[in-house]
Amino acid sequence: MESNNIGIITERALEILNEYAVSENMPASISGKHHIGETRTEHLQLAVNVMSHLCNEFNIHGEDRDMLIASTYLHDIGIYVISSNKKVHIPGWKEYETGWSRHGALMQLHPLIGSAVLEMYDIPRKKEIQRLVSIHMSHWYKMCPQPETLYEYLICTADYIASRGQNILKYEKERAD
């Protein structure tokens, strides 16, 4: 599989993601504290770009690469389950200036919620994808399973780099004045 082709696992992941994508303009950060000015779509594309570069660096091709890209598209699916763009009258549910709301206590569980959501779908290499989704925030949320394999470290790295915003990947050559 060439890096610019979408494999069948990624194609299926995008079908699943589209069921939960409330809005293309959904902010990447419901609270507005992170991913400043980034939409959900921009964050996912940045994370996928980072994962693609990591796959190149570690010489990961074929179905393994397809599975890693698919997992990266699905890594935040749990957030879409615990978020709303309308007023929700449930104790603990908080509205933010972004116009979106979510239950704050559930945010730390979104990797595990995402993994559980994927249980109801038919997708190749589902168990591996569920594991990757469940650990993608392990560096921030210690209740999440911790990475043990290269692929698990790669999804954590891709999301971490993407969460720092698009400017982290821009290189500006210093001018000698």
Secondary structure, 3 states (H helix, E strand, C coil): CCCCCCCHHHHHHHHHHHHHCCCCCCECCCCCCCCCCCEHHHHHHHHHHHHHHHHHHCCCCHHHHHHHHHHHHHCCHHHHHCEECCCCCCCCEEECCCCCEEEHHHHCCHHHHHHHHHHHCCCCCHHHHHHHHHHCCCCCCCCCCCCCCHHHHHHHHHHHHHHCCHHHHCCCCCCCC
